[in-house]
Amino acid sequence: MTVKMTVLVTDSDINAYLDEELDLGRAAAVAMAAVQSAPVAAKLEAYRNQTAGLRALFASVLDEPIPARLTSLTRSGARIKRMAMN
């Protein structure tokens, strides 16, 4: 007798799985859920396609340097945090 385990897979799980941010156990559970559940597999595929589409759409700007006005904000923000901690 084969027993199917039902694993609850959230949208956060799917995103983390695709971003390879899940621990091995949870990643295996999401992969197994995709094998056992057509809706989970379809959602994984839809998210993969969305990611590919976004990468294609913004490919021209992905490697652009971050504008100095933004990096300076980050640096001053970190400085303010350090000052507050002392």
N, C-alpha and C positions, 0 to 999 in steps of 0.2 A: 504494500500500500504506500502510495506517495502522498506526503503531506506538504501542502503549500503553506508557507508562512506569509502572512500579510504584513508588510512593513509600511508604516505611514511615511510618505515622502512629501515634504513641503517644498514650496517654491524656493525657499532659502537653501534647502538641501540640494536642489537641482542646480542652482547658481553656484554654490560652493563646489559641487561635484565637477561641473564644467570648468571652473577656475582652479581645480585641483587643490582645493583648500580643506577638504575633509580628511579626517584621520582614516587610516586604512580600513578599519572595521566599518565605519559609516559609509565610506565609498563603496565597499563591497556590497553593503545592504542596498544602496541606491542602484547599483548595477544589477543586482539580483531582482529588485523590484521592476526595473525596466524590462528584464527578460520575462518576468511573470505577468506584467500588466501592460496591456496595449496603451491605455491612457498615459501612464508614466513614460513609456517609450516615445509616444507622440509628443509629449511635452518636452522631453529632452531634445528631440529632433527639432522642434520649433524653436527652442532656446538657442540651439547650435546655429540654426539658420539665421536667427535674429542677430547673433553675435557676428557671424560672417558678413551679414549685410551692413552692420554698423562699421565694422572694420573696413570694408570696401568703400563705404561712403566717406569715412574720415581718414582714409589712408594717407592722404596728402598732408595732413596736419599732425599725424601721430609722432613724427620725428622732429617737429619744430621745437626750438628751444622755448622754455617757459619765459614769458616776458619779464624783464628786470623789475617792473613795478610790482609784479606778483611775488617774485622771489624775495624782494626787499621786505615785503609785508611778512613773509614767513620768517625771515631772519629777525626782524624786529619783534615779532610775536614770540619767538623762542627766547629772545633776550628779556622781554618783559616777564615771561614765565620764570626764567632763572632768577630775575631780580625779586620776584614775589616770593620765591621759595627761600631766599636768604634772610 
